[in-house]
């Protein structure tokens, strides 16, 4: 009598479960690694930003804190305080107020920077009242002033060499192409006659500048308006 050996195969359903579990473990591992890297980057940005803030390098600190925020991951509560205070020093009052309020939302009354944050918010409220009293001011206490363009002296136009004739006032004759003679085709072959269009000079008056050699151009500095705008701080 022949005996057959029994071979146990893994059930297909179990195999699918194992593969799914394996994929989940890989995804979780990748997520943890990414979060770990982001956390390390946040810590580095925070240390650098705080050092820059402490020495008064507020513009540099602004750039550093924005890099931390651009990671779009979990950030320390104190980032809201330091970035809000940095923005206050840079006189970006509306955005400063947002971040300082967010710090209070994320922390309790015993947090390290609560008192300083409340003091800054009080100052910001005072600034806000002054800004609201200024009819011409934007939300950060600036107003727009217009002044005469220093390039065109308010004309909006500049005079420069004609871009067709390069200031010469002449362009190549289109009839003879500068050869001074016209070529006529006859039954006996080509016939060359003096060009009457340019009086045998090869050139004619520039049709773009009418021979003047100069043209008026729109001032690029003010875009032809004659005035330039600038932001002037009213509420400091």
GIMOTA-V809215 format. One line per field, one symbol per residue. burial: + if it has 24 or more other C-alpha atoms within 12 Angstrom, else -. Layout:
burial=???
//
This chain:
burial=----------------------------------------+++-++-+++--+----+-++++++++++-----++++++++++++++++++++++++++++++--------++--++-++--+--++--+-----+-++++------+--+--++++---+--+--++++++-++---+++------------+--+---+++++--+--++++---+--+--++++------+-
//
